[in-house]
Amino acid sequence: MQLSRPKTPTQAPPFVLEDLRGRRVSLAELRGRAVILYFWATW
């Protein structure tokens, strides 16, 4: 697998997820920080 940067910068759409403690966290709250998203499913 090879990763590459997009040719033009793009913004992620706004969204809200729950953290492991059940608190709602929006992407906007994390502006300026490095964010790693890991989506996992059991299907």
C-alpha positions as CSV (number, residue, x, y, z in Angstrom):
1,M,0.0,0.0,0.0
2,Q,1.3,3.4,-0.9
3,L,0.0,6.7,0.6
4,S,0.2,10.0,-1.2
5,R,-0.8,13.6,-0.4
6,P,-3.7,15.1,-2.3
7,K,-2.7,17.6,-5.1
8,T,-4.8,20.3,-3.6
9,P,-5.6,20.6,0.1
10,T,-9.1,19.7,1.1
11,Q,-11.1,20.2,4.3
12,A,-12.8,17.4,6.1
13,P,-16.6,17.8,6.4
14,P,-17.8,18.7,9.9
15,F,-18.9,15.8,12.0
16,V,-19.4,14.7,15.7
17,L,-18.4,11.4,17.2
18,E,-18.5,9.9,20.7
19,D,-15.2,9.2,22.5
20,L,-14.6,6.1,24.6
21,R,-16.2,7.9,27.6
22,G,-19.4,8.7,25.7
23,R,-18.7,12.4,25.3
24,R,-19.5,14.0,22.0
25,V,-16.4,15.5,20.3
26,S,-16.7,17.6,17.1
27,L,-13.9,17.9,14.6
28,A,-14.1,21.7,14.9
29,E,-13.0,21.4,18.6
30,L,-9.8,19.7,17.5
31,R,-8.8,22.4,15.0
32,G,-5.0,22.9,14.9
33,R,-4.3,19.5,16.4
34,A,-3.1,16.3,14.7
35,V,-6.1,13.9,14.5
36,I,-5.9,10.2,13.6
37,L,-9.3,8.6,12.8
38,Y,-9.6,4.8,13.0
39,F,-13.0,3.4,11.8
40,W,-13.6,-0.2,12.7
41,A,-16.5,-2.3,11.9
42,T,-17.5,-5.9,12.6
43,W,-19.6,-6.7,9.5
